[in-house]
Amino acid sequence: MIDFSLRFGVFLAVFSALLIWQWRCPRGMLLQWRQRWRHNLFLLGIGALCVRVVQPVLLSIVAVMNQYVGVLSVFELPFWLIVLLSILVLDCLIYWQHRLFHQVSFLWRIHRVHHSDPELDISSAVRFHPIEILLSLCIKAVAIWLFGIPLEAVLIFDILLNASAMFNHTNARLPVSIESAVQRLFVTPDMHRIHHSRVDLEANSNFGFFLSIWDVLFLSKRAQALDGDEHLKIGLPSTKTYQPTSFKEVLLMPFKTFKRHR
């Protein structure tokens, strides 16, 4: 079984460190944090319950039963290299999953819950509808089965993905002197911030969560906001002003109809 205690312990440690970073060196003032944090933490609780119940059964069993049968087992590679390749495969998968959730109408209806956050901070990293979390678990399970990804790689990748998602949503920024260097390999808060723009063209860029190389490779990277970062407006790209005002409204967003601007 995937070690849930380890994942949760690392989550708390990274969350605490990044929370201190954005508190001591905030990128900007957060005016709606009380309501946003209430909604986001409720979603975190539901999402954690989904993961706690479904993931140990779905992913661990698939990984244990199939690690010598999938694509990676065809090649006689050292275990450390299989783990590294598995992490790359899973990260590329998450990139394309994210991109697909923006392009397919019924998937976007679910994913727009994440984009409805009117401000960005570390809590935005856990703002996902439970339906999206369950779909993501199923997609990941298929990849584990097809590639024969070992259990150790699943655990390492989950930890990396959670930590990087919190990092690139943090209301802080790296020093200018190292931003460009870090961004060549990893997604940074400056890079991911553009993805949360209300401008549809900007929202459909910078899909990566952990490694930035996929956006470069598949031509979806945007280095700067169209009108400069100082004019970038965070929120749902399908409307100019909409944002949910209650947790019930957040949960019902996938079933609400919006006219999407393109």
DOKEKOL-237835 format. One record per atom (N, C-alpha, C): z, x, y; residue in one letter. Coordinates in Angstrom, 2 decimals. Each point is the difference from the previous one (the first is absolute). Example, Ala and Ser with C-alpha at 12.3 -4.5 7.8 and 13.67 -1.06 7.14 Angstrom:
2
up_east_north_res
7.80_13.19_-5.69_a
0.00_-0.89_1.19_a
0.00_0.90_1.20_a
-0.72_-0.35_1.05_s
0.06_0.82_1.19_s
0.73_-0.77_1.09_s
END
This chain:
262
up_east_north_res
0.00_0.84_-1.20_m
0.00_-0.84_1.20_m
0.00_0.88_1.26_m
-0.72_-0.47_1.01_i
-0.01_0.74_1.25_i
1.41_0.01_0.59_i
0.44_1.17_0.47_d
1.36_0.16_0.50_d
0.13_-0.66_1.37_d
0.42_-1.26_-0.01_f
0.11_-0.75_1.24_f
1.07_0.59_0.91_f
1.07_0.51_-0.60_s
1.08_0.59_0.79_s
-0.47_1.21_0.79_s
-0.84_0.84_-0.62_l
-0.54_1.17_0.69_l
-0.90_-0.43_1.15_l
-0.88_-0.95_-0.26_r
-0.91_-0.48_1.04_r
0.78_-0.58_1.17_r
1.03_-0.78_-0.31_f
0.78_-0.65_1.06_f
0.81_1.03_0.77_f
0.52_1.02_-0.70_g
0.75_1.05_0.67_g
-0.86_0.80_0.96_g
-1.21_0.35_-0.43_v
-0.92_0.72_0.88_v
-0.40_-0.88_1.17_v
-0.25_-1.29_-0.28_f
-0.35_-0.94_1.07_f
1.07_-0.03_1.08_f
1.26_-0.11_-0.39_l
1.09_-0.05_0.97_l
0.10_1.29_0.80_l
-0.19_1.14_-0.68_a
0.10_1.29_0.69_a
-1.12_0.15_1.02_a
-1.22_-0.30_-0.39_v
-1.14_0.13_0.91_v
0.11_-1.02_1.13_v
0.36_-1.23_-0.34_f
0.16_-1.06_1.01_f
1.03_0.41_1.05_f
1.11_0.54_-0.44_s
1.07_0.40_0.92_s
-0.47_1.14_0.92_s
-0.67_0.99_-0.58_a
-0.47_1.15_0.79_a
-1.01_-0.43_1.04_a
-0.95_-0.86_-0.39_l
-1.03_-0.45_0.94_l
0.58_-0.95_1.04_l
0.99_-0.78_-0.38_l
0.66_-0.90_0.95_l
0.68_0.81_1.09_l
0.65_1.09_-0.38_i
0.63_0.89_0.98_i
-1.07_0.62_0.91_i
-1.12_0.41_-0.59_w
-1.10_0.60_0.78_w
-0.52_-0.97_1.06_w
-0.28_-1.24_-0.39_q
-0.55_-0.93_0.97_q
1.07_-0.48_1.00_q
1.26_0.11_-0.38_w
1.07_-0.37_0.94_w
0.20_1.10_1.04_w
-0.05_1.25_-0.43_r
0.22_1.12_0.91_r
-1.25_0.35_0.81_r
-1.18_-0.20_-0.59_c
-1.25_0.37_0.69_c
-1.00_-1.16_-0.08_c
0.33_-1.15_0.59_p
-0.89_-1.16_-0.12_p
-1.33_0.22_0.72_p
-1.04_-0.49_-0.63_r
-1.32_0.08_0.60_r
-0.11_-0.97_1.17_r
0.59_-1.18_-0.18_g
-0.04_-1.02_1.05_g
1.14_-0.98_-0.19_g
0.22_-0.85_0.98_m
1.08_-0.98_-0.05_m
-0.38_-1.16_-0.92_m
0.91_-0.41_-0.86_l
-0.21_-1.15_-0.88_l
0.74_-1.20_0.57_l
-0.74_-1.00_0.42_l
0.59_-1.15_0.69_l
0.35_-1.14_-0.94_l
-0.60_-0.02_-1.19_q
0.18_-1.14_-0.91_q
0.62_0.42_-1.33_q
0.74_1.09_0.02_w
0.46_0.59_-1.25_w
0.96_-0.91_-0.78_w
0.80_-0.81_0.70_r
0.99_-0.82_-0.71_r
-0.68_-1.01_-0.93_r
-0.95_-0.77_0.53_q
-0.71_-0.98_-0.82_q
-0.87_0.69_-1.05_q
-0.67_1.07_0.39_r
-0.89_0.71_-0.91_r
0.77_0.58_-1.18_r
1.12_0.63_0.29_w
0.79_0.61_-1.07_w
0.54_-1.06_-0.95_w
0.37_-1.15_0.53_r
0.49_-1.08_-0.86_r
-1.09_-0.43_-0.98_r
-1.22_-0.22_0.53_h
-1.12_-0.39_-0.86_h
-0.35_1.10_-1.00_h
-0.08_1.24_0.49_n
-0.43_1.10_-0.86_n
1.00_0.31_-1.09_n
1.29_-0.09_0.30_l
1.01_0.27_-1.01_l
0.07_-1.11_-1.04_l
-0.27_-1.24_0.42_f
-0.10_-1.09_-0.97_f
-1.15_0.26_-0.98_f
-1.15_0.43_0.56_l
-1.15_0.32_-0.85_l
0.31_1.19_-0.92_l
0.74_0.97_0.52_l
0.41_1.15_-0.81_l
0.82_-0.47_-1.20_l
0.93_-0.91_0.25_g
0.85_-0.51_-1.08_g
-0.80_-0.71_-1.07_g
-0.92_-0.86_0.43_i
-0.83_-0.72_-0.97_i
-0.91_0.96_-0.75_i
-0.59_0.95_0.76_g
-0.89_0.98_-0.62_g
0.73_0.87_-1.01_g
1.22_0.42_0.34_a
0.78_0.84_-0.91_a
0.33_-0.76_-1.28_a
0.26_-1.29_0.13_l
0.28_-0.83_-1.18_l
-1.23_-0.08_-0.89_l
-1.18_-0.20_0.63_c
-1.26_-0.04_-0.76_c
-0.22_1.31_-0.76_c
0.20_1.10_0.71_v
-0.21_1.32_-0.61_v
1.01_0.23_-1.11_v
1.23_-0.36_0.26_r
1.08_0.23_-0.98_r
-0.25_-0.76_-1.29_r
-0.54_-1.20_0.12_v
-0.23_-0.83_-1.18_v
-1.31_0.35_-0.71_v
-1.07_0.19_0.78_v
-1.34_0.13_-0.58_v
-0.37_1.44_-0.33_v
0.26_0.93_0.92_q
-0.52_1.36_-0.17_q
0.50_0.73_-1.25_q
1.30_-0.03_-0.31_p
0.44_0.72_-1.20_p
-0.73_-0.43_-1.26_p
-0.27_-1.30_-0.11_v
-0.68_-0.51_-1.19_v
-1.50_0.30_0.06_v
-0.61_-0.35_1.14_l
-1.46_0.09_0.14_l
-0.52_1.43_-0.01_l
0.59_0.86_0.83_l
-0.52_1.35_0.15_l
0.51_0.97_-1.06_l
1.27_-0.06_-0.32_s
0.57_0.97_-0.95_s
-0.58_-0.17_-1.39_s
-0.12_-1.24_-0.46_i
-0.54_-0.23_-1.34_i
-1.45_0.46_-0.08_i
-0.78_-0.33_1.02_v
-1.41_0.41_0.03_v
-0.10_1.52_0.00_v
0.82_0.65_0.84_a
-0.06_1.46_0.10_a
0.39_0.68_-1.30_a
1.07_-0.46_-0.64_v
0.48_0.62_-1.23_v
-0.99_-0.22_-1.15_v
-0.55_-1.20_-0.10_m
-0.89_-0.33_-1.11_m
-1.39_0.63_0.15_m
-0.39_0.32_1.24_n
-1.40_0.38_0.21_n
-0.21_1.41_0.51_n
1.05_0.81_0.13_q
-0.16_1.30_0.62_q
-0.83_0.98_-0.84_q
-0.23_-0.32_-1.28_y
-0.83_0.88_-0.82_y
-1.34_-0.66_-0.35_y
-0.31_-1.09_0.66_v
-1.21_-0.75_-0.33_v
-0.97_-0.07_1.17_v
0.48_0.04_1.24_g
-0.84_-0.19_1.17_g
-0.93_1.17_0.29_g
-0.71_-0.13_1.12_v
-1.01_0.97_0.41_v
0.57_1.41_0.08_v
1.19_0.15_0.56_l
0.56_1.34_0.19_l
0.33_0.69_-1.32_l
0.22_-0.79_-1.04_s
0.34_0.61_-1.29_s
-1.22_0.59_-0.69_s
-1.20_-0.32_0.48_v
-1.22_0.54_-0.59_v
-0.08_1.51_0.23_v
0.52_0.44_1.15_f
-0.05_1.42_0.35_f
1.31_0.68_-0.41_f
-0.12_1.17_-0.55_e
1.18_0.76_-0.40_e
0.52_0.78_1.21_e
0.84_-0.66_0.78_l
0.51_0.57_1.23_l
1.50_0.20_-0.10_l
0.53_0.99_0.71_p
1.47_0.15_0.05_p
0.64_-1.23_0.64_p
1.23_-0.27_-0.42_f
0.65_-1.24_0.44_f
0.13_-0.07_1.52_f
0.31_1.13_0.65_w
0.17_0.00_1.46_w
-1.28_-0.40_0.70_w
-1.15_0.40_-0.57_l
-1.29_-0.34_0.61_l
-0.32_-1.49_-0.21_l
0.39_-0.53_-1.16_i
-0.19_-1.43_-0.25_i
0.82_-0.82_1.00_i
1.23_0.45_0.26_v
0.86_-0.69_0.97_v
-0.63_0.05_1.40_v
-0.49_1.16_0.39_l
-0.63_0.15_1.31_l
-1.24_-0.87_0.13_l
-0.86_0.01_-1.01_l
-1.21_-0.83_0.02_l
0.37_-1.49_0.01_l
1.05_-0.35_-0.71_s
0.44_-1.40_-0.04_s
0.44_-0.47_1.38_s
0.72_0.86_0.72_i
0.43_-0.35_1.36_i
-1.20_-0.19_0.92_i
-1.01_0.87_-0.15_l
-1.21_-0.14_0.80_l
-0.73_-1.29_-0.33_l
-0.09_-0.33_-1.29_v
-0.66_-1.23_-0.43_v
0.72_-1.22_0.57_v
1.32_-0.02_-0.10_l
0.78_-1.15_0.49_l
-0.10_-0.13_1.51_l
0.00_1.13_0.71_d
-0.08_-0.07_1.45_d
-1.37_-0.49_0.46_d
-1.05_0.45_-0.70_c
-1.35_-0.49_0.30_c
-0.10_-1.49_-0.30_c
0.64_-0.42_-1.07_l
0.02_-1.41_-0.35_l
0.66_-0.83_1.10_l
1.14_0.47_0.50_i
0.70_-0.73_1.06_i
-0.86_-0.07_1.26_i
-0.73_1.07_0.29_y
-0.92_-0.01_1.15_y
-1.01_-1.13_-0.16_y
-0.67_-0.07_-1.17_w
-1.02_-1.02_-0.19_w
0.59_-1.39_-0.14_w
1.18_-0.09_-0.56_q
0.67_-1.30_-0.04_q
0.25_-0.51_1.41_q
0.52_0.88_0.84_h
0.28_-0.36_1.39_h
-1.28_-0.41_0.72_h
-1.05_0.76_-0.21_r
-1.29_-0.31_0.63_r
-0.53_-1.35_-0.49_r
0.16_-0.27_-1.29_l
-0.44_-1.27_-0.57_l
0.78_-1.17_0.56_l
1.30_0.20_0.23_f
0.83_-1.07_0.55_f
-0.41_-0.34_1.43_f
-0.71_0.89_0.65_h
-0.51_-0.30_1.35_h
-1.36_-0.69_-0.05_h
-0.75_0.20_-1.07_q
-1.37_-0.48_-0.05_q
-0.17_-1.33_-0.72_q
0.84_-0.28_-0.98_v
-0.10_-1.23_-0.78_v
0.90_-1.07_0.62_v
-0.60_-1.13_0.31_s
0.68_-1.03_0.81_s
1.36_-0.42_-0.57_s
0.05_-0.37_-1.29_f
1.27_-0.51_-0.53_f
1.05_1.10_-0.11_f
-0.44_1.25_-0.17_l
0.95_1.12_-0.02_l
0.52_0.30_1.40_l
-0.88_-0.13_1.00_w
0.42_0.21_1.38_w
1.04_-1.02_0.42_w
-0.12_-1.22_-0.47_r
0.97_-1.04_0.34_r
1.41_0.42_-0.41_r
0.09_0.74_-1.11_i
1.29_0.49_-0.47_i
0.44_1.23_0.78_i
-0.93_0.93_0.19_h
0.32_1.29_0.63_h
0.31_-0.14_1.48_h
-0.50_-1.05_0.65_r
0.22_-0.12_1.45_r
1.48_-0.20_0.35_r
0.82_-0.33_-0.98_v
1.45_-0.05_0.24_v
0.47_1.36_0.51_v
-0.51_1.06_-0.62_h
0.37_1.35_0.41_h
-0.45_0.28_1.44_h
-1.19_-0.47_0.35_h
-0.56_0.28_1.33_h
0.54_-0.94_1.08_h
0.74_-1.00_-0.39_s
0.52_-0.94_1.00_s
1.21_0.54_0.74_s
0.50_1.15_-0.41_d
1.12_0.61_0.71_d
-0.46_0.42_1.40_d
0.61_-0.52_1.07_p
-0.47_0.29_1.35_p
0.41_1.38_0.52_p
0.88_0.68_-0.71_e
0.40_1.36_0.35_e
0.07_0.82_-1.29_e
-0.08_1.30_0.15_l
0.05_0.88_-1.17_l
1.27_0.84_0.02_l
0.73_-0.02_-1.10_d
1.07_0.94_-0.24_d
0.20_0.09_-1.50_d
1.01_0.71_-0.42_i
0.18_0.27_-1.42_i
0.10_-1.28_-0.83_i
0.51_-1.08_0.58_s
0.13_-1.26_-0.75_s
-1.36_-0.61_-0.32_s
-1.02_0.35_0.78_s
-1.35_-0.54_-0.26_s
-0.54_0.45_-1.34_s
0.51_1.11_-0.52_a
-0.48_0.55_-1.27_a
0.33_-0.89_-1.18_a
0.97_-0.91_0.16_v
0.39_-0.88_-1.11_v
-0.43_-1.44_0.26_v
-0.82_-0.21_1.02_r
-0.42_-1.35_0.36_r
-1.24_-0.39_-0.82_r
0.21_-0.33_-1.26_f
-1.09_-0.42_-0.88_f
0.39_-1.30_-0.69_f
-0.95_-0.92_-0.06_h
0.25_-1.27_-0.69_h
0.20_0.27_-1.49_h
0.92_-0.71_-0.66_p
0.24_0.22_-1.43_p
-1.25_-0.17_-0.86_p
-0.92_-0.86_0.41_i
-1.24_-0.15_-0.77_i
-0.79_1.30_0.01_i
-0.05_0.68_1.17_e
-0.71_1.28_0.08_e
0.68_1.06_-0.87_e
1.31_-0.01_-0.03_i
0.73_0.97_-0.82_i
-0.32_-0.20_-1.48_i
-0.03_-1.24_-0.44_l
-0.31_-0.29_-1.41_l
-1.45_0.36_-0.33_l
-0.93_-0.31_0.90_l
-1.40_0.37_-0.22_l
-0.16_1.52_-0.08_l
0.70_0.70_0.87_s
-0.07_1.45_0.01_s
0.53_0.59_-1.30_s
1.08_-0.57_-0.53_l
0.55_0.47_-1.26_l
-1.00_-0.19_-1.14_l
-0.70_-1.13_0.01_c
-0.99_-0.28_-1.05_c
-1.18_0.97_0.09_c
-0.48_0.26_1.22_i
-1.11_0.93_0.20_i
0.40_1.40_-0.45_i
1.21_0.40_0.34_k
0.49_1.32_-0.39_k
0.13_0.11_-1.52_k
0.44_-1.08_-0.63_a
0.15_0.00_-1.46_a
-1.35_0.20_-0.69_a
-1.04_-0.64_0.53_v
-1.34_0.16_-0.57_v
-0.45_1.46_0.11_v
0.26_0.62_1.16_a
-0.38_1.41_0.20_a
0.76_0.91_-0.97_a
1.27_-0.28_-0.21_i
0.81_0.80_-0.92_i
-0.55_-0.12_-1.42_i
-0.40_-1.20_-0.36_w
-0.57_-0.23_-1.34_w
-1.34_0.70_-0.17_w
-0.88_-0.11_1.02_l
-1.33_0.59_-0.09_l
0.03_1.52_-0.05_l
0.87_0.59_0.82_f
0.02_1.46_0.13_f
1.04_0.67_-0.90_f
0.87_-0.80_-0.61_g
1.04_0.60_-0.83_g
0.97_0.82_0.82_g
0.43_-0.56_1.12_i
0.88_0.72_0.92_i
1.42_0.04_-0.57_i
0.60_1.18_-0.08_p
1.34_0.12_-0.60_p
1.09_-0.59_0.88_p
1.09_-0.33_-0.63_l
1.14_-0.64_0.67_l
0.51_0.85_1.17_l
0.06_1.31_-0.20_e
0.52_0.89_1.04_e
-0.83_-0.08_1.28_e
-1.32_-0.10_-0.16_a
-0.88_-0.09_1.16_a
0.18_-1.33_0.73_a
0.24_-1.07_-0.74_v
0.24_-1.32_0.61_v
1.25_0.06_0.88_v
1.07_0.60_-0.54_l
1.25_0.11_0.75_l
-0.17_0.86_1.25_l
-0.64_1.17_-0.15_i
-0.19_0.89_1.14_i
-0.86_-0.67_1.07_i
-1.06_-0.67_-0.43_f
-0.89_-0.64_0.98_f
0.71_-1.13_0.73_f
0.77_-0.80_-0.72_d
0.73_-1.09_0.66_d
0.93_0.54_1.08_d
0.68_1.09_-0.30_i
0.90_0.61_0.98_i
-0.78_0.52_1.20_i
-1.12_0.69_-0.26_l
-0.84_0.53_1.08_l
-0.57_-1.11_0.85_l
-0.48_-1.06_-0.63_l
-0.62_-1.11_0.73_l
1.02_-0.71_0.90_l
1.17_-0.27_-0.54_n
1.03_-0.67_0.79_n
0.44_0.86_1.19_n
0.20_1.29_-0.27_a
0.44_0.91_1.07_a
-1.07_0.14_1.08_a
-1.27_0.15_-0.42_s
-1.07_0.18_0.99_s
-0.24_-1.27_0.79_s
0.14_-1.17_-0.63_a
-0.17_-1.26_0.71_a
1.05_-0.15_1.09_a
1.24_0.36_-0.31_m
1.06_-0.05_1.01_m
-0.27_1.01_1.12_m
-0.44_1.19_-0.39_f
-0.30_1.05_0.98_f
-1.08_-0.44_0.99_f
-1.13_-0.51_-0.53_n
-1.10_-0.29_0.93_n
0.15_-1.31_0.76_n
1.06_-0.78_-0.28_h
0.29_-1.17_0.82_h
1.12_0.26_1.02_h
0.61_1.17_-0.06_t
1.15_0.29_0.84_t
-0.36_-0.01_1.48_t
0.89_-0.55_0.80_n
-0.19_-0.04_1.46_n
0.38_1.35_0.60_n
-0.78_1.00_-0.35_a
0.19_1.37_0.48_a
-1.33_0.71_-0.15_a
-0.08_1.20_0.51_r
-1.25_0.74_-0.14_r
0.28_1.47_-0.22_r
-0.89_0.64_-0.74_l
0.12_1.43_-0.23_l
-0.33_0.76_1.27_l
0.52_1.21_0.16_p
-0.39_0.83_1.15_p
-1.51_0.21_0.01_p
-0.56_0.00_1.19_v
-1.45_0.17_0.15_v
-0.48_1.28_-0.67_v
0.84_1.03_0.01_s
-0.38_1.30_-0.54_s
-0.26_-0.02_-1.51_s
0.59_-0.96_-0.73_i
-0.20_-0.05_-1.44_i
-0.69_-1.28_-0.48_i
-0.20_-0.96_0.89_e
-0.59_-1.28_-0.39_e
-1.34_0.17_-0.69_e
-0.93_0.71_0.60_s
-1.34_0.13_-0.56_s
0.01_0.74_-1.34_s
0.88_0.98_-0.14_a
0.08_0.75_-1.25_a
0.52_-0.87_-1.14_a
1.05_-0.77_0.27_v
0.58_-0.88_-1.02_v
-0.99_-1.10_-0.37_v
-0.71_-0.53_1.02_q
-0.91_-1.12_-0.22_q
-1.22_0.37_-0.85_q
-0.29_1.27_-0.13_r
-1.12_0.41_-0.85_r
0.23_-0.33_-1.46_r
1.27_-0.10_-0.39_l
0.32_-0.29_-1.40_l
0.79_-1.29_-0.17_l
0.92_-0.27_0.94_f
0.87_-1.15_-0.15_f
-0.20_-1.01_1.14_f
0.27_-1.26_-0.31_v
-0.04_-1.05_1.01_v
1.25_0.12_0.87_v
-0.19_0.01_1.31_t
1.11_0.13_0.95_t
0.22_-1.32_0.74_t
1.14_-0.15_0.69_p
0.20_-1.21_0.79_p
-1.10_-0.23_1.04_p
-0.47_1.06_0.65_d
-1.07_-0.14_0.98_d
-1.27_-0.53_-0.62_d
-0.32_0.47_-1.18_m
-1.21_-0.44_-0.69_m
0.12_-1.45_-0.47_m
1.12_-0.33_-0.62_h
0.15_-1.35_-0.57_h
0.19_-1.05_1.07_h
0.52_0.39_1.13_r
0.22_-0.94_1.10_r
-1.31_-0.69_0.40_r
-1.10_0.75_-0.02_i
-1.31_-0.56_0.36_i
-0.38_-1.13_-0.96_i
0.38_0.14_-1.27_h
-0.32_-1.01_-1.00_h
0.68_-1.33_0.30_h
1.09_0.02_0.75_h
0.73_-1.23_0.31_h
-0.41_-0.60_1.35_h
-1.13_0.42_0.50_s
-0.50_-0.54_1.27_s
-0.45_-1.45_-0.17_s
0.08_-0.74_1.11_r
-0.54_-1.36_0.02_r
-1.53_0.00_0.07_r
-0.59_1.14_0.31_v
-1.47_0.11_0.05_v
-0.50_0.15_-1.44_v
-0.89_-0.88_-0.42_d
-0.43_-0.04_-1.38_d
-0.64_1.31_-0.46_d
-0.79_0.62_0.86_l
-0.67_1.25_-0.35_l
1.01_1.10_-0.30_l
1.09_0.02_0.76_e
1.04_1.01_-0.23_e
0.84_-0.34_-1.23_e
0.28_-1.29_-0.20_a
0.78_-0.42_-1.17_a
-0.74_0.30_-1.30_a
-1.33_0.03_0.05_n
-0.79_0.32_-1.18_n
-0.34_1.49_-0.05_n
0.99_0.80_0.22_s
-0.11_1.46_-0.10_s
1.35_0.54_-0.44_s
0.04_1.28_-0.38_n
1.26_0.67_-0.35_n
0.79_-0.79_-1.05_n
-0.62_-0.18_-1.16_f
0.60_-0.81_-1.07_f
1.00_0.76_-0.85_f
0.02_1.33_0.09_g
0.88_0.78_-0.85_g
1.47_-0.20_0.31_g
0.83_0.22_-1.02_f
1.45_-0.07_0.17_f
0.63_1.38_-0.15_f
-0.47_0.78_-0.96_f
0.59_1.31_-0.30_f
-0.94_1.12_0.45_f
-1.11_0.19_-0.71_l
-0.96_1.04_0.36_l
-1.07_-0.54_0.96_l
-0.33_0.78_0.99_s
-1.01_-0.42_0.98_s
-1.41_0.36_-0.44_s
-0.13_0.75_-1.09_i
-1.32_0.49_-0.41_i
-0.93_-1.13_-0.40_i
0.54_-1.13_-0.47_w
-0.87_-1.11_-0.43_w
-0.71_-0.62_1.19_w
0.68_-0.13_1.13_d
-0.65_-0.55_1.19_d
-1.11_0.92_0.49_d
0.21_1.30_-0.13_v
-1.04_0.96_0.39_v
-1.16_-0.08_-0.98_v
0.31_0.01_-1.29_l
-1.02_0.01_-1.04_l
-0.85_-1.27_0.02_l
0.64_-1.15_0.25_f
-0.72_-1.28_-0.06_f
-0.29_-0.56_1.40_f
0.04_0.88_0.99_l
-0.48_-0.28_1.36_l
0.71_-1.19_0.67_l
1.31_-0.08_-0.18_s
0.75_-1.08_0.64_s
1.08_0.53_0.95_s
-0.01_1.30_0.24_k
1.02_0.57_0.88_k
-0.39_-0.18_1.47_k
1.00_-0.42_0.79_r
-0.16_-0.09_1.45_r
1.10_0.83_0.63_r
-0.38_1.04_0.71_a
0.97_0.95_0.54_a
0.73_-0.54_1.22_a
-0.67_-0.85_0.79_q
0.60_-0.50_1.24_q
-0.33_-1.47_0.18_q
0.89_-0.71_0.70_a
-0.27_-1.39_0.33_a
-1.16_-0.09_0.99_a
-0.72_-1.09_-0.06_l
-1.20_-0.15_0.83_l
0.29_0.16_1.48_l
1.10_-0.60_0.48_d
0.35_0.06_1.42_d
1.18_0.91_0.27_d
0.30_0.89_-0.96_g
1.14_0.89_0.17_g
1.27_-0.63_-0.54_g
0.92_0.83_-0.45_d
1.22_-0.51_-0.63_d
0.85_-0.84_0.95_d
-0.03_0.32_1.28_e
0.84_-0.73_0.94_e
-0.43_-1.46_0.14_e
-1.23_-0.34_-0.38_h
-0.49_-1.38_0.09_h
-0.07_-0.68_-1.36_h
0.44_0.67_-1.06_l
-0.08_-0.56_-1.34_l
1.06_-1.09_-0.16_l
-0.43_-1.18_-0.42_k
0.90_-1.13_-0.19_k
0.19_-0.23_-1.50_k
1.26_-0.06_-0.42_i
0.36_-0.15_-1.41_i
0.08_-1.49_-0.35_i
-0.52_-0.35_-1.18_g
0.14_-1.38_-0.45_g
-1.16_-0.46_-0.87_g
-0.04_-1.28_-0.28_l
-1.00_-0.58_-0.88_l
-1.37_0.01_0.67_l
-1.00_0.66_-0.63_p
-1.31_0.11_0.65_p
-0.80_-1.30_0.02_p
0.41_-0.98_-0.79_s
-0.77_-1.24_-0.05_s
0.23_-0.89_1.21_s
1.08_0.22_0.74_t
0.27_-0.78_1.21_t
0.50_0.94_1.08_t
-0.03_-0.45_1.22_k
0.43_0.85_1.12_k
1.50_-0.07_0.24_k
0.62_-1.11_-0.36_t
1.41_-0.18_0.37_t
0.90_-0.44_-1.16_t
-0.58_-0.43_-1.13_y
0.83_-0.61_-1.04_y
0.99_1.00_-0.63_y
1.21_-0.50_-0.24_q
0.97_0.71_-0.82_q
0.98_-1.04_-0.55_q
0.41_0.11_-1.26_p
0.91_-0.98_-0.58_p
1.37_0.07_0.66_p
0.62_-1.14_0.15_t
1.29_-0.06_0.70_t
1.18_-0.28_-0.94_t
-0.29_-0.35_-1.25_s
1.06_-0.26_-0.97_s
-0.37_0.63_-1.33_s
1.01_0.19_-0.85_f
-0.28_0.61_-1.31_f
-0.82_-0.95_-0.87_f
0.22_-1.29_0.16_k
-0.80_-0.98_-0.74_k
-1.47_0.13_0.38_k
-0.26_0.19_1.28_e
-1.37_0.16_0.47_e
-0.63_1.28_-0.56_e
0.80_1.05_-0.12_v
-0.49_1.25_-0.59_v
-0.44_-0.24_-1.44_v
0.83_-0.69_-0.78_l
-0.31_-0.24_-1.41_l
-1.21_-0.91_-0.17_l
-0.24_-0.89_0.97_l
-1.10_-0.95_-0.12_l
-1.30_0.51_0.63_l
0.03_1.17_0.58_m
-1.20_0.54_0.65_m
-1.24_0.05_-0.89_m
0.13_0.38_-1.29_p
-1.21_0.04_-0.84_p
-0.68_-1.36_-0.15_p
0.73_-1.07_0.29_f
-0.54_-1.35_-0.18_f
-0.38_-0.65_1.33_f
0.12_0.77_1.07_k
-0.34_-0.49_1.33_k
-1.40_0.49_0.37_k
-0.77_-0.86_0.66_t
-1.37_0.36_0.37_t
-0.06_0.53_1.42_t
-0.63_1.18_0.14_f
-0.24_0.60_1.30_f
-1.49_0.22_0.14_f
-0.48_-0.01_1.21_k
-1.36_0.40_0.26_k
0.03_1.49_0.28_k
-0.68_0.78_-0.84_r
0.05_1.45_0.12_r
-1.12_0.49_0.91_r
0.37_0.81_0.99_h
-0.97_0.60_0.91_h
-0.58_1.25_-0.64_h
-1.29_0.19_0.12_r
-0.65_1.19_-0.55_r
-0.74_0.73_1.11_r
END
